[in-house]
Amino acid sequence: MTYQERNNSFDEHGSWEISKNGKILMLKAARGRPQQFSIPDADTLRQLDANGHEIQSKFNYDLKRASAFASLASK
């Protein structure tokens, strides 16, 4: 993870799975709580709260697919 507007980043390892209905992605870190994301379309993941609901906030919790692949090995 890299935080915008901060000089801070870290790596986290774990596993992931998609719900049977194909609408939720769950990231399971080796430590800490799982994170859930809805899949509104093929190019977007939207972070959900700890109960699996959309976060009500003025901030944007959408992750958009990059136009090109960027290898983590090069960073």
C-alpha contacts under 8 A as a table, 3 or more apart, distances in Angstrom:
res1	aa1	res2	aa2	distance
1	M	9	S	5.37
1	M	10	F	5.37
1	M	11	D	6.17
1	M	12	E	7.73
2	T	8	N	6.23
2	T	9	S	4.26
2	T	10	F	6.72
3	Y	6	R	5.57
3	Y	7	N	7.27
3	Y	8	N	6.10
3	Y	9	S	6.31
4	Q	7	N	7.89
12	E	29	A	6.58
12	E	30	A	7.57
13	H	29	A	5.70
13	H	30	A	5.91
14	G	27	L	7.25
14	G	28	K	5.43
14	G	29	A	4.17
14	G	30	A	4.85
15	S	27	L	6.02
15	S	28	K	5.14
15	S	29	A	6.47
15	S	30	A	7.91
16	W	25	L	7.06
16	W	26	M	5.50
16	W	27	L	4.47
16	W	28	K	5.75
17	E	25	L	5.87
17	E	26	M	5.42
17	E	27	L	6.86
18	I	22	G	5.83
18	I	23	K	7.28
18	I	24	I	5.66
18	I	25	L	4.53
18	I	26	M	6.29
19	S	22	G	5.13
19	S	23	K	6.30
19	S	24	I	5.29
19	S	25	L	6.48
19	S	26	M	7.80
20	K	23	K	7.91
21	N	24	I	7.72
22	G	25	L	7.83
22	G	39	I	7.74
23	K	38	S	5.70
23	K	39	I	5.20
23	K	40	P	7.39
24	I	36	Q	6.71
24	I	37	F	5.61
24	I	38	S	4.55
24	I	39	I	5.91
25	L	36	Q	5.74
25	L	37	F	5.11
25	L	38	S	6.26
25	L	39	I	7.09
26	M	34	P	6.56
26	M	35	Q	5.68
26	M	36	Q	4.54
26	M	37	F	6.42
27	L	34	P	5.50
27	L	35	Q	5.13
27	L	36	Q	6.38
28	K	33	R	7.12
28	K	34	P	4.55
28	K	35	Q	6.68
29	A	32	G	6.28
29	A	33	R	7.04
29	A	34	P	6.24
35	Q	47	Q	7.62
35	Q	48	L	7.45
35	Q	49	D	7.92
35	Q	50	A	7.23
36	Q	47	Q	6.07
36	Q	48	L	5.36
36	Q	49	D	7.22
36	Q	50	A	7.49
36	Q	52	G	6.35
37	F	45	L	5.72
37	F	46	R	5.00
37	F	47	Q	4.32
37	F	48	L	5.25
37	F	52	G	7.89
38	S	45	L	5.74
38	S	46	R	5.11
38	S	47	Q	6.54
38	S	48	L	6.78
39	I	42	A	7.21
39	I	44	T	6.12
39	I	45	L	4.96
39	I	46	R	6.50
40	P	44	T	6.11
40	P	45	L	6.69
40	P	46	R	7.29
41	D	44	T	5.48
41	D	45	L	7.71
43	D	64	K	5.67
43	D	65	R	5.00
44	T	62	D	6.46
44	T	63	L	5.62
44	T	64	K	4.77
44	T	65	R	6.32
45	L	62	D	5.67
45	L	63	L	5.07
45	L	64	K	6.65
46	R	54	E	7.78
46	R	61	Y	5.64
46	R	62	D	4.38
46	R	63	L	6.20
47	Q	54	E	7.09
47	Q	55	I	7.33
47	Q	61	Y	5.47
47	Q	62	D	6.47
47	Q	63	L	7.92
48	L	51	N	7.58
48	L	52	G	5.22
48	L	53	H	5.23
48	L	54	E	4.80
48	L	55	I	5.76
49	D	52	G	5.29
49	D	53	H	5.40
49	D	54	E	6.24
49	D	55	I	5.73
50	A	53	H	7.50
55	I	61	Y	7.67
57	S	60	N	7.58
66	A	69	F	6.85
70	A	74	S	7.96
71	S	74	S	5.72
71	S	75	K	7.50
72	L	75	K	5.48
